[in-house]
Amino acid sequence: MTHATIYAWLDLAMQTFAITYVYSENTAALDENRPAHRGFLSGLAAAGMLLASGPVRQSDMTGALIIVQAENAGAAAALLDNDPFFKLGLVLDRAVVEWDIVIGAWASE
């Protein structure tokens, strides 16, 4: 992906948010619903709202980090309200924080 493509994705009027998920320990339900979850996130990416997403693993939990563009934290959370994992109660905790990117390919300046 070129820098021009990245900047086209990043609407400078929008804010960037890092959203973390903590998943349920119900691995069977997570596995069963993962295709729908990833399909949902792929749709947000295709629409230019999701910049990146992927699993995170620690010794005591599993979850995800999702980077989105939205007008505010409430709008960022609302983008993910229809995520199948979230709707099915497979996300035990979700945190939304504004992320001011100052260095790197996604930095606005």
QUIVENTA-V440692 format. One record per backbone hydrogen bond with DSSP energy under -0.5 kcal/mol. CO is the residue of the C=O (numbers start at 0). NH is the residue of the N-H. If there is no record, write none. Layout:
# QUIVENTA-V440692
CO/NH, CO/NH
This chain:
# QUIVENTA-V440692
1/5, 2/6, 3/7, 4/8, 5/9, 8/10, 9/11, 10/13, 14/69, 15/98, 16/18, 16/67, 17/96, 18/65, 19/94, 20/63, 21/91, 21/92, 24/26, 25/29, 26/30, 27/31, 28/32, 29/33, 32/36, 33/37, 34/38, 35/39, 36/40, 37/41, 38/42, 39/43, 40/44, 41/45, 42/46, 43/48, 43/49, 44/47, 48/50, 48/68, 51/66, 53/64, 55/62, 57/60, 60/57, 61/22, 62/55, 63/20, 64/53, 65/18, 65/67, 66/50, 66/51, 67/16, 69/14, 71/75, 72/76, 73/77, 74/78, 75/79, 76/79, 77/80, 79/82, 82/86, 83/87, 84/89, 84/90, 85/88, 89/23, 89/91, 92/21, 94/19, 96/17, 97/99, 98/100, 99/101, 100/107, 103/106
